Amino acid sequence: MPEDLAAALAAAGARPASCSRRRQLVGAIESAKRPETRAKRIDAAVAAAG
């Protein structure tokens, strides 16, 4: 799991996702080409987690 995603989830106190959902999130985040897109996807992942 990327450090920035892990830090954002920990800061939000989000509960851990299943392995397959984590794989989807990480794939979407790592495929982002621009830092702005990556940040937006991390924000969305944190909101969805919790």
Secondary structure, DSSP 8 states (H G I E B T S, - for coil): --HHHHHHHHHHT-----HHHHHHHHHHHHT-SSHHHHHHHHHHHHHHH-
